[in-house]
């Protein structure tokens, strides 16, 4: 398995764990979300490098460019979400946070589905 595929899988799994944590409540849920965000940030950084290094994407520069653009869009949505929803904001408006995470989750799900299908076709 290529490094990019591994990282995509781990990032998707971490994303799913965050979605589950959001459905919980209490101080532990907030700690879990913060811990998972930290892990996810590490995976996103690793993914940036592995997208550039992936031989399949290097062999198909037009797909590599599209991959980077879609990844950037997903990262941008994530950054906007995280900047708005610090741990104290989550406590103040849990319903708003859940709506925001649902929207972000759909964007991330779309990216992972597209990325895995695209890589499988190369």
C-alpha distances in whole Angstrom, upper triangle without the diagonal:
4,7,8,6,7,10,11,11,13,15,16,16,19,20,21,23,25,26,27,29,31,32,34,37,38,38,35,33,33,32,29,29,29,27,24,25,25,21,20,22,20,17,18,19,16,14,17,16,13,14,16,14,11,12,12,15,17,17,19,21,22,19,18,22,22,18,20,23,22,20,23,25,23,24,27,28,26,29,32,31,31,34,36,35,35,36,40,39,37,40,43,41,39,39,38,35,34,35,33,30,30,30,27,25,26,25,22,21,22,19,16,17,18,15,12,15,15,11,11,14,13
4,5,5,7,9,10,11,13,14,16,17,19,20,21,23,25,26,28,29,31,33,34,37,38,37,35,33,33,32,29,28,28,26,23,24,23,20,19,20,18,15,16,16,13,12,14,13,9,11,13,10,8,9,10,12,13,14,16,18,19,17,15,18,19,16,17,20,19,17,21,23,21,21,25,26,25,26,30,30,29,32,34,33,34,35,39,38,36,39,42,40,38,39,38,35,34,34,32,29,30,29,26,25,25,24,21,20,21,18,15,17,17,13,12,14,14,10,11,14,12
4,5,5,6,9,10,11,12,14,15,16,18,20,21,22,24,26,27,29,31,32,35,36,35,32,30,30,29,26,25,25,23,21,21,20,17,16,17,14,11,13,13,9,9,11,10,7,9,11,9,8,10,11,12,14,16,17,18,20,17,15,18,19,15,16,19,18,16,19,21,19,19,23,24,22,24,27,27,26,29,31,31,31,32,36,35,34,37,39,38,36,37,36,32,32,32,30,27,28,28,25,23,24,23,19,20,20,17,15,17,17,13,13,16,15,12,14,16,15
4,5,5,6,9,10,10,12,14,15,16,18,20,21,22,24,25,27,29,31,33,35,34,31,29,29,28,25,24,24,22,20,19,19,16,14,15,14,10,11,12,9,6,9,9,5,6,10,9,7,10,10,10,13,15,15,16,17,14,12,15,15,12,12,16,15,12,15,18,16,16,20,21,19,21,24,24,24,26,29,28,29,30,34,33,32,35,37,36,34,34,33,30,29,30,27,25,25,25,22,20,21,19,16,16,17,14,12,14,14,10,10,13,12,9,12,14,13
4,6,5,6,9,10,10,12,14,15,16,18,20,21,23,24,26,28,29,32,34,33,31,29,29,28,25,24,25,23,20,20,20,17,15,17,15,12,13,14,12,9,12,13,9,10,13,12,10,12,11,12,15,16,16,18,19,15,14,17,17,13,15,18,16,14,17,19,17,17,21,22,20,23,25,25,25,28,30,29,30,31,34,34,32,35,37,36,33,34,33,30,28,29,27,24,24,24,21,19,20,19,15,15,16,13,10,12,12,9,7,11,11,8,9,13,12
4,5,5,6,9,10,11,12,14,15,17,18,20,21,23,24,26,28,30,32,31,28,26,27,26,23,22,23,20,17,18,18,14,13,15,14,10,12,14,10,9,13,13,10,12,15,14,12,14,14,15,18,19,20,21,22,19,17,20,20,16,17,20,18,16,19,21,18,18,22,22,20,22,26,25,24,27,29,28,29,29,33,33,31,33,36,35,32,33,32,29,28,29,27,24,24,25,22,20,21,20,16,16,18,15,12,14,15,12,11,14,15,12,13,16,16
4,5,5,6,8,10,10,12,14,15,16,18,20,21,22,25,26,28,30,29,26,24,24,23,20,19,20,18,15,15,15,12,10,12,10,6,8,10,7,6,10,11,8,10,13,13,12,15,15,15,17,20,20,20,21,18,16,19,18,14,15,18,16,13,16,18,15,15,19,19,17,19,22,21,21,24,26,25,25,26,30,29,28,31,33,32,30,30,30,26,26,27,24,21,22,22,19,18,19,18,14,15,16,13,11,14,15,11,11,15,15,13,15,18,17
4,6,5,6,9,10,10,12,14,15,16,18,20,21,23,25,28,29,29,26,24,24,24,21,19,20,18,15,15,16,13,11,13,12,8,9,12,10,7,11,12,10,10,14,14,12,16,15,14,17,19,19,19,20,16,15,17,16,12,13,16,13,11,14,16,13,13,17,17,15,18,21,20,20,23,25,24,25,26,29,29,27,30,32,30,28,29,28,25,24,24,22,19,20,20,16,15,16,14,11,11,13,10,7,10,11,8,8,12,12,11,12,16,16
4,5,5,6,9,10,11,12,14,15,17,18,20,22,23,26,28,28,25,23,24,23,19,19,20,18,15,16,16,13,11,14,14,10,12,14,12,11,14,15,13,14,17,17,15,18,17,17,20,22,22,23,23,19,18,21,19,16,17,19,17,14,18,19,16,16,20,19,17,20,23,22,21,25,26,25,26,26,30,29,27,30,32,31,28,28,28,25,23,24,23,19,20,20,18,15,16,16,12,12,14,12,8,11,13,10,9,13,14,12,13,17,17
4,5,5,6,8,10,10,12,14,15,16,18,20,21,24,26,25,22,20,21,20,16,16,17,15,11,13,13,10,9,12,11,8,10,13,11,10,14,15,13,15,18,18,17,20,20,20,22,24,24,25,25,22,20,22,21,18,18,20,18,15,18,19,16,16,19,19,16,19,22,20,19,23,25,23,23,23,27,27,25,27,30,29,26,27,27,23,22,24,22,19,19,20,17,15,17,17,13,13,16,14,11,14,16,13,12,16,17,16,17,20,21
4,5,5,6,9,10,10,12,14,15,16,19,20,23,24,24,21,19,19,18,15,14,15,13,10,10,11,9,6,9,9,6,7,11,10,9,12,14,13,14,17,18,17,20,20,19,22,24,23,23,24,20,19,20,19,16,16,18,15,12,15,16,12,12,16,15,13,15,18,17,16,19,21,20,20,21,25,24,22,25,28,26,24,25,24,20,20,21,19,16,17,17,14,12,14,14,10,11,13,11,9,12,14,12,12,16,17,16,17,20,21
4,5,5,6,9,10,11,12,14,15,17,19,22,24,24,22,19,19,19,16,15,16,15,12,12,14,12,9,12,13,10,11,14,13,12,15,17,15,15,19,20,18,21,20,20,23,25,24,24,24,21,20,21,19,16,17,18,15,13,16,16,12,13,17,15,13,17,19,17,17,21,22,20,22,22,25,25,22,25,27,26,23,23,23,20,18,19,18,14,15,15,13,10,12,12,8,8,11,10,7,10,12,11,11,14,16,15,16,19,20
4,5,5,6,9,10,11,12,14,16,17,20,22,22,19,17,18,18,14,13,15,14,10,12,14,11,10,13,14,11,13,16,15,14,17,19,18,18,22,22,21,24,23,23,26,28,27,28,28,24,23,25,23,20,20,22,19,17,19,19,16,16,20,18,16,19,21,19,18,22,23,21,22,22,25,25,22,25,27,26,23,23,23,20,18,20,19,15,16,17,15,12,14,15,11,11,14,13,10,13,16,14,13,17,19,18,18,22,23
4,5,5,6,9,10,10,12,15,16,18,20,19,17,14,15,14,11,10,12,10,7,8,10,8,6,10,11,9,11,14,14,13,17,19,18,19,22,22,22,25,25,24,27,29,28,28,29,25,24,25,24,20,20,22,19,16,18,19,15,15,18,17,13,16,18,16,15,19,20,18,18,18,22,22,19,22,24,23,20,21,21,18,17,19,17,14,15,17,14,12,14,15,11,12,15,14,12,15,18,16,16,19,21,20,21,24,25
4,5,5,6,9,10,11,13,15,17,19,19,17,14,15,15,12,10,12,12,8,9,11,10,7,11,13,11,11,15,15,14,17,19,18,19,22,23,22,26,25,24,27,29,28,28,27,24,23,24,22,19,19,20,17,14,16,16,12,13,15,14,11,14,16,14,13,17,18,16,17,17,21,20,17,20,23,21,18,19,18,15,14,15,14,10,11,13,10,8,11,11,8,9,12,12,10,13,15,15,15,18,20,19,21,24,25
4,5,5,6,9,10,11,13,16,19,19,17,14,15,16,12,11,14,14,10,12,14,13,11,14,16,14,15,18,18,17,20,23,21,21,25,26,25,28,27,26,29,31,30,30,30,26,25,26,24,21,22,23,19,18,20,19,15,16,19,17,14,17,19,16,16,20,20,18,19,19,22,21,18,21,23,21,18,19,19,16,14,15,15,11,11,13,12,8,11,13,10,9,13,13,11,13,16,16,16,18,21,21,21,24,26
4,5,5,6,9,10,11,14,16,16,14,11,13,13,9,9,12,11,8,10,13,11,10,14,15,14,15,19,19,18,21,24,23,23,27,27,26,30,29,28,31,33,33,33,32,29,28,29,27,24,24,25,22,20,22,21,18,18,20,18,15,18,20,17,16,20,20,17,18,17,20,20,17,19,22,21,17,18,19,16,14,17,16,12,13,16,14,11,14,16,13,13,17,17,15,17,20,19,19,22,24,24,24,27,29
4,5,5,6,9,10,12,14,14,13,9,10,11,8,6,9,9,6,8,11,10,9,12,14,14,15,18,19,18,21,23,23,23,26,28,27,30,30,29,32,34,33,32,32,29,28,28,26,23,23,24,21,19,20,19,16,16,18,15,12,15,16,13,12,16,16,14,14,14,17,16,13,16,19,17,14,15,16,12,11,14,13,9,11,13,11,9,13,14,12,13,16,16,15,18,20,20,20,23,25,25,26,29,30
4,5,5,7,9,12,15,16,14,11,12,14,11,9,12,13,10,11,15,14,12,15,18,16,17,20,21,20,23,25,25,25,28,29,28,32,30,29,33,35,33,33,32,29,28,29,26,24,24,24,21,19,21,19,16,17,18,16,13,16,17,14,14,17,17,14,16,15,18,17,14,16,19,17,13,14,14,11,9,11,11,7,8,11,10,7,11,13,11,11,15,16,15,16,19,20,20,22,24,25,25,28,30
4,5,5,7,10,13,15,12,9,12,13,10,9,13,13,11,13,16,15,14,18,20,18,20,23,23,23,25,28,27,27,31,32,31,34,33,32,35,37,36,36,35,32,31,32,30,27,28,28,24,23,24,23,19,20,22,19,17,20,20,17,17,20,20,17,18,16,19,19,15,17,19,18,14,15,16,13,11,14,14,11,11,14,14,11,14,16,15,14,18,19,17,19,22,22,22,24,27,27,27,30,32
4,5,5,8,10,11,9,6,8,9,7,6,10,11,9,11,14,14,14,17,19,18,19,22,23,23,25,28,28,28,31,32,32,35,34,33,36,39,38,37,37,34,33,33,31,28,28,28,26,24,25,24,20,20,22,19,16,19,19,16,15,18,18,14,15,13,16,16,12,14,17,16,12,14,15,12,10,14,14,11,12,15,14,13,16,18,16,16,20,21,19,22,24,24,24,27,29,29,30,33,34
4,5,7,10,11,11,7,8,11,9,7,11,12,11,12,15,16,15,17,20,19,20,23,24,24,26,29,29,29,32,33,33,36,35,34,37,39,38,37,36,33,33,33,30,28,28,28,25,23,24,22,19,19,20,17,15,17,17,13,13,16,15,12,13,12,14,13,10,11,14,12,9,10,11,8,7,10,10,8,9,13,12,11,14,16,15,16,19,20,19,21,24,24,25,27,29,30,31,33,35
4,7,10,13,12,8,11,13,11,11,14,16,14,15,19,19,18,21,23,22,23,26,27,27,29,32,31,31,35,36,35,38,37,36,39,41,40,40,39,35,35,35,33,30,31,30,27,26,27,25,22,22,23,20,18,21,20,17,17,20,18,15,17,15,17,16,12,13,15,14,10,10,12,10,8,11,12,10,10,14,14,13,15,18,17,17,20,22,21,22,25,26,26,28,31,31,32,34,36
4,7,10,9,6,9,11,10,10,13,15,14,16,18,19,19,21,24,23,24,27,28,28,30,33,33,33,36,38,37,40,39,38,41,44,42,42,41,38,37,38,35,33,33,33,30,28,29,28,24,24,25,23,20,22,22,18,18,21,20,16,16,14,16,16,12,12,15,14,10,12,14,12,10,14,15,13,14,17,17,16,19,21,20,20,24,25,24,25,28,29,29,31,33,34,34,37,39
4,7,8,5,8,10,10,11,13,15,15,16,19,20,20,23,25,25,26,29,30,30,32,35,35,35,38,40,39,43,42,41,44,46,45,44,44,41,40,40,38,35,35,35,32,30,30,29,26,26,26,24,21,23,22,19,18,20,19,15,15,12,13,14,10,9,12,12,9,11,14,12,11,15,16,14,16,19,19,18,21,23,22,23,26,27,27,29,31,32,32,34,36,37,37,40,42
4,6,5,7,9,10,11,13,15,16,17,19,20,21,23,25,26,27,29,31,31,33,36,36,37,40,41,41,44,44,43,45,48,47,46,46,43,41,42,40,37,37,36,34,32,32,31,28,27,28,25,23,24,24,20,19,21,19,16,15,11,12,13,10,9,12,13,10,13,16,14,14,17,18,17,19,22,21,21,24,26,25,26,29,30,29,31,34,34,34,37,39,39,40,43,44
4,5,5,6,9,10,11,12,14,15,17,19,20,21,23,25,26,28,29,30,32,34,35,36,38,40,40,43,43,42,44,47,46,46,45,42,41,41,39,37,36,36,34,31,31,31,28,26,27,25,22,23,23,20,18,20,19,15,13,10,11,13,11,9,13,14,12,16,17,15,16,19,19,18,20,23,22,22,25,27,25,27,30,30,29,32,34,34,34,37,39,39,40,43,44
4,5,5,6,9,10,10,12,14,15,16,18,20,21,22,24,26,27,28,30,32,33,34,37,37,37,41,41,40,43,45,44,44,44,41,39,40,38,35,35,35,33,30,31,30,27,26,27,25,22,23,24,20,18,21,20,16,15,11,13,15,13,12,16,17,14,17,19,16,16,20,20,18,20,23,22,21,24,26,24,25,29,29,27,30,33,32,32,35,37,36,38,41,42
4,5,5,6,9,10,10,12,14,15,16,18,20,21,22,24,26,26,28,31,31,32,35,36,35,39,39,38,40,43,42,41,41,38,37,37,35,32,32,32,29,27,28,27,24,23,24,22,19,20,21,17,16,18,18,14,13,10,13,14,10,10,14,14,11,14,16,13,12,16,16,14,16,19,18,17,21,22,21,22,25,25,24,27,29,29,29,32,34,34,35,38,39
4,5,5,6,9,10,10,12,14,15,16,19,20,21,23,25,25,27,29,30,31,33,35,35,39,38,37,40,42,41,40,40,37,36,36,34,32,31,31,28,26,26,26,22,21,22,20,17,18,18,15,13,15,15,11,10,7,9,11,8,8,12,13,10,14,15,11,12,16,15,13,16,19,17,17,21,22,20,22,25,25,25,27,30,29,30,33,34,34,35,38,39
4,5,5,6,9,10,11,12,14,15,17,19,20,22,23,24,26,28,29,30,33,34,34,38,38,37,39,42,41,40,40,38,36,36,35,32,31,31,29,26,27,27,23,22,23,22,18,19,20,17,14,17,17,13,11,8,11,13,11,12,15,16,14,18,18,15,16,19,18,16,19,21,19,19,23,23,21,23,26,26,25,28,30,29,30,33,34,34,35,38,39
4,5,5,6,8,10,11,12,14,16,16,18,20,21,22,24,26,27,28,31,31,31,35,35,34,37,39,39,38,38,35,33,34,33,30,29,30,27,24,25,25,22,20,22,21,17,18,20,17,14,17,18,14,13,11,14,15,13,14,17,17,15,18,18,15,15,18,17,15,17,20,18,17,20,21,19,20,24,23,22,25,27,26,27,30,31,31,32,35,36
4,5,5,6,9,10,10,12,14,15,16,18,20,20,22,25,25,26,29,30,30,34,33,32,35,37,36,36,35,33,31,31,30,27,26,26,24,22,22,22,18,17,19,17,14,15,16,13,11,14,14,11,10,9,12,13,10,12,15,15,13,15,15,12,12,15,14,11,14,16,14,14,17,18,16,18,21,21,20,23,25,24,25,28,29,29,31,34,34
4,5,5,6,9,10,11,13,14,15,17,19,20,21,24,24,25,28,29,30,33,34,32,34,37,37,36,36,33,31,31,30,27,26,26,25,22,22,22,19,17,18,17,14,14,15,13,10,13,14,11,9,8,11,13,11,13,16,16,15,18,17,13,15,18,16,13,17,18,16,16,20,20,18,20,23,22,22,25,27,25,26,30,31,30,32,35,35
4,5,5,6,9,10,11,13,14,16,17,19,21,22,23,24,27,28,28,32,32,31,33,36,36,35,35,33,31,31,30,27,26,27,25,22,23,23,20,18,20,19,15,16,18,16,13,16,17,14,13,11,15,16,14,16,19,20,18,21,20,17,17,20,19,16,19,21,18,17,21,21,18,20,23,22,21,24,26,25,25,29,30,29,31,34,34
4,5,5,6,8,10,10,12,14,15,16,18,20,21,22,25,25,25,29,29,28,31,33,33,32,32,29,28,28,27,24,23,24,22,19,20,20,17,15,18,17,13,14,17,14,12,15,17,14,13,13,16,17,15,17,20,20,17,20,19,16,16,18,17,13,16,18,15,14,18,18,15,17,20,19,17,21,23,21,22,25,26,25,27,30,31
4,5,5,6,9,10,10,12,14,15,16,19,20,20,23,24,25,29,29,27,29,32,32,31,31,28,26,26,25,22,21,22,20,17,17,18,14,12,15,14,10,11,13,11,9,12,14,11,11,11,15,15,14,16,19,19,17,19,18,14,15,17,15,12,15,16,13,13,17,16,14,16,19,18,17,20,22,21,22,25,26,25,27,30,30
4,5,5,6,9,10,11,13,14,16,18,19,20,22,23,24,28,29,27,29,32,32,31,31,29,26,27,26,23,22,23,21,18,18,19,16,14,16,16,12,12,15,14,11,13,16,14,13,13,17,17,16,19,21,21,20,22,21,18,19,21,18,16,19,20,17,17,20,19,16,19,22,20,19,23,24,22,23,27,27,26,28,31,31
4,5,5,6,9,10,11,12,15,16,17,18,21,21,22,25,26,25,27,30,30,29,30,27,25,26,25,22,21,22,21,17,18,20,16,14,17,17,14,14,18,16,14,16,19,17,16,16,20,20,19,21,24,24,22,24,23,20,20,22,20,17,19,20,17,16,20,19,16,18,20,18,17,21,22,20,20,24,25,23,25,28,28
4,5,5,6,9,10,10,12,15,15,16,19,20,20,24,24,23,25,28,27,26,27,24,22,23,22,18,18,19,17,14,15,16,13,11,14,14,10,12,15,14,12,15,17,15,15,16,20,20,18,21,24,23,21,23,21,18,18,20,17,14,17,17,14,13,16,15,12,14,17,15,14,17,19,17,18,21,22,21,23,26,26
4,5,5,6,9,10,11,13,14,15,17,19,20,24,24,22,24,27,27,26,26,24,21,22,21,18,17,18,17,13,13,15,12,10,12,13,10,10,13,13,11,13,16,15,15,16,20,20,19,22,24,23,22,24,22,19,20,21,18,16,19,19,15,15,18,16,14,17,19,16,16,19,20,18,20,23,23,22,25,27,27
4,5,5,6,9,10,11,12,14,16,17,18,22,23,21,23,26,26,25,26,24,21,22,22,19,17,19,18,15,15,18,15,12,15,17,13,13,17,17,14,17,20,19,18,19,23,23,22,25,27,27,25,27,26,22,23,25,22,19,22,22,18,18,21,19,16,18,20,18,17,20,21,19,20,23,23,21,24,27,26
4,5,5,6,9,10,10,12,14,15,15,19,20,19,21,24,23,23,24,21,19,20,20,16,15,17,16,12,14,16,13,11,15,16,13,14,18,17,15,18,21,20,20,21,24,24,23,26,28,28,26,27,26,22,23,24,21,18,20,21,17,16,19,17,14,16,18,15,13,17,18,15,16,20,19,18,20,23,23
4,5,5,6,9,10,10,13,14,15,19,19,17,19,22,22,21,21,19,16,17,17,14,12,14,13,9,10,13,10,8,12,13,10,11,15,15,14,16,19,18,19,20,24,23,22,26,28,27,25,26,25,21,22,23,20,17,19,19,15,15,17,15,12,15,16,13,12,16,16,14,15,19,18,17,20,23,22
4,5,5,7,9,10,12,13,15,18,19,18,19,22,22,21,22,20,17,17,18,15,13,15,15,11,12,15,13,10,13,15,13,13,17,17,16,17,21,20,20,22,25,25,25,28,30,29,28,29,27,24,25,26,23,21,23,22,18,19,21,18,16,18,19,16,16,19,19,16,18,21,20,19,22,24,23
4,5,5,6,9,10,11,12,16,17,16,17,20,21,20,21,19,16,17,18,15,13,16,16,12,14,17,15,13,16,18,16,16,20,20,19,21,24,23,23,25,28,28,27,30,32,32,30,32,30,27,27,28,25,23,24,24,20,20,22,20,17,19,20,16,15,19,19,15,17,20,19,17,20,22,21
4,5,5,6,9,10,10,14,14,13,15,18,18,17,18,16,13,14,15,11,10,13,13,9,11,14,12,11,14,16,14,15,19,19,18,21,23,23,24,25,29,28,27,30,32,31,30,31,29,26,26,26,23,21,23,22,18,18,19,17,14,16,16,13,12,15,15,12,13,17,15,14,17,19,18
4,6,5,7,9,10,14,15,13,14,17,17,15,17,15,12,12,13,10,8,11,12,8,9,13,12,10,13,16,14,15,18,19,19,20,23,24,24,26,29,29,28,32,33,32,31,32,30,27,27,27,24,22,24,23,19,20,21,18,15,18,18,14,14,17,16,13,16,18,17,15,19,20,19
4,5,5,6,9,12,14,12,12,16,17,15,17,16,12,14,15,12,11,14,15,12,13,16,16,14,17,19,18,18,22,23,22,23,26,27,27,29,32,32,31,34,36,35,34,35,33,30,31,31,28,26,27,26,23,23,24,21,19,21,21,17,17,20,19,15,17,20,18,16,19,21,19
4,5,5,6,9,11,10,11,14,15,14,16,14,11,13,15,11,11,14,15,12,14,17,16,15,18,20,19,20,23,24,23,25,28,28,29,30,34,33,32,35,37,36,35,35,34,31,31,31,28,26,27,26,23,22,23,21,18,19,19,16,15,18,17,13,14,17,15,13,16,18,16
4,6,5,9,9,7,9,12,12,11,13,11,8,10,11,8,7,11,11,9,11,14,14,14,16,19,18,19,22,23,23,25,27,28,29,31,34,33,32,36,37,36,34,35,33,30,30,30,27,25,26,25,21,21,22,19,16,18,17,14,13,16,14,11,13,15,13,11,14,16,14
4,6,8,10,8,7,11,12,10,13,12,8,10,12,10,8,12,14,12,13,16,17,16,18,21,20,21,24,25,25,26,29,30,31,33,36,35,35,38,40,38,37,38,36,33,33,33,30,28,29,28,24,24,25,22,20,21,21,17,17,19,17,14,16,18,15,14,17,18,15
4,6,9,8,7,11,12,12,15,13,10,13,15,12,12,16,17,15,16,20,19,19,21,24,23,24,27,28,27,29,32,32,33,35,38,37,37,40,42,41,39,40,38,35,35,35,32,30,31,30,27,26,27,24,22,23,23,19,18,20,19,15,16,19,16,14,17,18,15
4,6,5,6,9,10,11,13,11,9,12,14,11,12,15,16,14,17,19,19,19,22,24,23,24,27,28,28,30,33,33,34,35,39,38,37,40,42,41,39,39,38,35,34,34,32,30,30,29,26,25,25,23,20,21,21,17,16,18,16,13,13,15,13,10,13,14,11
4,5,5,6,9,10,13,12,10,13,15,13,14,18,18,17,20,22,22,22,25,27,27,28,31,32,32,34,36,36,37,39,43,42,40,44,46,44,43,43,41,38,38,38,35,33,33,32,29,28,28,26,24,24,23,20,19,20,18,15,15,16,14,11,13,14,10
4,5,5,7,9,11,9,8,12,13,11,13,16,17,16,19,21,21,22,24,26,26,28,30,31,31,33,36,36,37,39,42,41,40,43,45,43,42,42,40,37,37,36,34,32,32,30,28,27,26,24,22,22,21,18,17,17,15,12,13,13,10,8,10,10,6
4,5,5,6,8,6,5,8,10,8,10,13,13,13,16,18,18,19,21,23,23,25,27,28,29,31,33,34,35,37,40,39,38,42,43,41,40,40,38,35,35,34,32,30,30,28,26,25,25,22,20,21,19,16,16,17,14,11,13,13,10,8,12,11,8
4,5,6,9,9,6,9,12,11,12,15,16,16,18,20,21,21,23,26,26,27,29,31,31,33,35,36,37,39,43,41,40,44,46,44,43,43,41,38,38,37,35,33,33,31,29,28,28,25,23,24,23,19,19,20,18,15,16,17,14,12,15,14,11
4,6,9,9,8,11,13,13,14,17,18,18,20,23,23,24,26,28,29,30,32,34,34,36,38,39,40,42,46,44,43,47,48,46,45,45,43,41,40,39,37,35,35,33,31,30,29,27,25,26,24,21,21,21,18,16,17,17,13,12,14,13,9
4,6,5,6,9,10,11,12,14,16,16,18,20,21,22,24,26,27,28,30,32,33,34,36,37,39,41,44,43,42,45,47,45,43,43,41,39,38,37,35,33,33,31,29,28,27,24,23,24,21,19,19,19,16,14,15,15,11,11,13,12,9
4,5,5,6,9,9,10,12,14,15,16,18,20,21,22,24,25,26,28,30,31,32,34,36,37,40,43,41,40,44,45,43,42,42,40,37,37,36,33,32,32,30,28,28,27,24,23,24,21,18,19,20,17,15,17,17,13,13,16,15,12
4,5,5,6,9,10,11,12,14,15,17,19,20,21,23,24,26,27,29,30,31,33,35,37,39,42,40,39,43,44,42,41,40,38,36,36,34,32,31,31,28,26,26,25,22,22,22,20,17,18,19,15,14,16,16,12,13,16,14,12
4,5,5,6,9,10,10,12,14,15,16,18,20,21,22,24,26,27,28,30,32,33,35,37,40,38,37,41,42,40,38,38,36,34,33,32,29,28,28,26,24,23,22,19,19,19,16,14,15,15,12,10,13,12,8,9,12,11,9
4,5,5,6,9,10,10,12,14,15,16,18,20,21,22,24,26,27,28,30,31,33,35,38,37,36,40,41,39,38,37,35,33,33,32,29,28,28,26,23,23,22,19,18,19,17,14,15,16,13,11,13,14,10,10,14,13,11
4,5,5,6,9,10,10,12,14,15,16,19,20,21,23,24,25,27,29,30,32,35,37,36,35,39,40,38,37,36,34,32,32,31,28,27,27,25,22,23,22,19,18,20,17,14,16,17,14,12,16,16,12,13,17,16,14
4,5,5,6,8,10,11,12,14,15,17,18,20,21,23,24,26,27,29,31,33,36,34,33,37,38,36,35,34,32,30,30,28,25,25,24,22,20,20,19,16,16,17,14,11,14,14,11,10,13,13,10,12,15,14,14
4,5,5,6,8,10,11,12,14,16,16,18,20,21,22,24,26,27,29,31,34,32,31,35,36,34,33,32,30,28,28,27,24,23,23,21,18,18,17,14,13,15,13,9,11,12,9,7,11,12,9,10,13,13,13
4,6,5,6,9,10,10,12,14,15,16,18,20,21,22,24,25,27,29,32,31,30,34,35,33,32,32,30,27,28,27,24,23,23,21,18,19,19,15,14,16,14,11,13,15,12,10,14,15,12,13,17,17,16
4,5,5,6,9,10,10,12,14,15,17,18,20,21,23,24,26,29,32,30,29,33,34,32,31,31,28,26,26,25,22,21,22,19,17,18,17,13,14,16,14,11,13,15,12,11,15,16,14,15,18,18,18
4,5,5,6,9,10,11,12,14,16,17,18,20,22,23,25,27,30,28,27,31,32,29,29,28,26,24,23,22,19,19,19,16,14,15,14,10,10,12,10,7,10,12,9,9,13,13,12,13,17,17,17
4,5,5,6,9,10,11,12,14,15,16,18,20,21,23,25,28,26,26,29,30,28,27,27,25,23,23,22,19,18,18,16,13,14,14,10,9,12,11,7,9,12,10,9,12,14,13,14,17,18,18
4,5,5,6,9,10,10,12,14,15,16,18,20,21,24,27,25,25,29,29,28,27,27,24,22,23,22,19,18,19,17,14,15,15,12,11,14,13,10,13,15,14,13,16,18,16,17,20,21,21
4,5,5,6,9,10,11,12,14,15,17,18,21,24,26,24,23,27,28,25,25,25,22,20,20,19,16,16,16,14,11,13,13,9,10,13,11,9,12,15,13,13,16,18,17,18,21,22,22
4,5,5,6,9,10,11,12,14,16,16,19,21,24,22,21,25,26,23,22,22,20,18,18,17,14,13,14,11,8,10,10,7,6,10,9,7,10,12,12,12,15,16,16,17,20,21,22
4,5,5,6,9,10,10,12,14,15,17,19,22,21,20,24,25,23,22,23,20,18,19,18,15,14,15,14,10,12,13,10,9,13,13,10,12,15,15,14,17,19,18,19,22,23,23
4,5,5,6,9,10,11,12,14,16,19,22,20,20,23,24,22,22,22,19,17,18,17,14,14,16,13,10,13,14,11,11,15,14,12,15,18,17,17,20,22,21,22,25,26,26
4,6,5,6,9,10,11,12,15,18,20,18,17,21,21,19,19,19,16,14,15,14,10,10,12,9,7,10,11,8,9,13,13,11,14,17,16,17,20,21,21,22,25,26,27
4,5,5,6,9,10,10,13,15,18,16,15,19,20,18,17,18,15,13,14,14,10,9,12,10,7,9,11,9,9,12,13,12,14,17,17,17,19,22,22,22,25,27,27
4,5,5,6,9,10,11,14,17,15,15,19,20,19,19,19,17,14,16,16,12,12,15,13,10,13,15,13,12,16,17,15,17,20,20,20,22,25,24,25,28,29,29
4,6,5,6,9,11,14,16,14,14,18,18,17,17,17,14,12,15,14,10,11,14,12,10,13,15,13,13,17,17,17,19,22,22,21,24,26,26,27,30,31,32
4,6,5,6,9,12,14,11,11,15,15,14,14,14,11,9,11,11,7,8,11,10,8,11,13,12,12,15,17,16,18,21,21,21,24,26,26,27,30,31,32
4,5,5,6,9,12,10,10,14,15,14,14,15,13,10,13,13,10,10,13,13,10,13,15,14,14,17,19,18,19,22,23,22,25,27,27,28,30,32,33
4,6,7,10,12,10,11,15,15,15,15,17,14,12,15,15,12,13,16,15,13,16,18,17,17,20,22,20,22,25,26,25,28,30,30,31,33,35,35
4,6,10,10,8,9,13,12,11,13,14,11,9,13,13,10,11,14,14,12,15,18,17,17,21,22,21,23,26,26,27,29,31,31,32,35,36,37
4,6,8,5,6,9,10,9,10,12,9,7,10,11,9,10,13,13,12,14,17,17,17,20,22,21,23,25,27,27,28,31,31,32,34,36,37
4,6,5,6,9,10,11,11,14,12,10,13,15,12,13,16,17,15,17,20,20,19,22,24,24,25,28,29,28,30,33,33,34,36,38,39
4,5,5,7,9,10,10,14,13,10,13,15,14,13,17,18,17,18,21,22,21,23,26,25,26,29,30,30,31,34,35,35,37,40,40
4,5,5,6,9,10,13,13,11,14,16,15,16,19,20,19,21,24,24,24,26,29,28,29,32,33,33,35,37,38,39,41,43,44
4,5,5,6,8,11,9,8,12,13,12,13,16,17,17,19,21,22,22,24,26,26,27,30,31,32,33,36,37,37,39,41,42
4,5,5,5,9,8,6,9,11,11,11,14,15,15,16,19,20,20,22,24,25,25,28,30,30,31,34,35,35,37,40,41
4,6,6,9,10,9,11,14,14,14,17,19,18,19,23,24,23,25,28,28,29,31,33,33,35,37,38,39,41,43,44
4,6,9,9,9,12,14,14,15,18,19,19,21,23,24,25,27,29,30,30,33,34,35,36,39,40,41,42,45,46
4,6,5,6,9,10,11,12,14,16,16,18,20,21,22,24,26,27,28,30,32,33,34,36,37,38,40,42,43
4,5,5,6,9,10,10,12,14,15,16,18,20,20,22,24,25,26,28,30,31,32,34,35,36,38,40,41
4,5,5,6,9,10,11,13,14,15,17,19,20,21,23,25,25,27,29,30,31,33,35,36,37,39,41
4,5,5,6,9,10,11,12,14,16,17,18,20,22,23,24,26,27,29,30,32,33,35,36,38,40
4,5,5,6,9,10,10,12,14,15,16,18,20,21,22,24,26,26,28,30,31,32,34,36,37
4,5,5,6,9,10,10,12,14,15,16,18,20,20,22,24,25,26,28,30,31,32,34,36
4,6,5,6,9,10,11,13,14,15,17,19,20,21,23,24,26,27,29,30,32,33,35
4,5,5,6,8,10,11,12,14,16,17,18,20,21,23,24,26,27,29,30,32,33
4,5,5,6,9,10,10,12,14,15,16,18,20,20,22,24,25,26,28,30,31
4,5,5,6,9,10,10,12,14,15,16,18,20,21,22,24,26,27,29,30
4,5,5,7,9,10,11,13,15,16,17,19,20,21,23,25,26,28,29
4,5,5,6,9,10,11,12,14,15,16,18,20,21,22,24,26,27
4,5,5,6,8,10,10,12,14,15,16,18,20,21,22,24,26
4,5,5,6,9,10,10,12,14,15,16,18,20,21,23,25
4,5,5,6,9,10,11,12,14,15,16,18,20,21,23
4,5,5,6,9,10,10,12,14,15,16,18,20,21
4,5,5,6,8,10,11,12,14,15,16,18,20
4,6,5,6,8,10,11,12,14,15,17,19
4,5,5,6,8,10,10,12,14,15,17
4,5,5,6,8,10,10,12,14,16
4,6,5,6,8,10,11,12,15
4,6,5,6,9,10,11,13
4,6,5,6,8,10,11
4,5,5,6,9,10
4,6,5,6,9
4,5,5,7
4,5,5
4,6
4
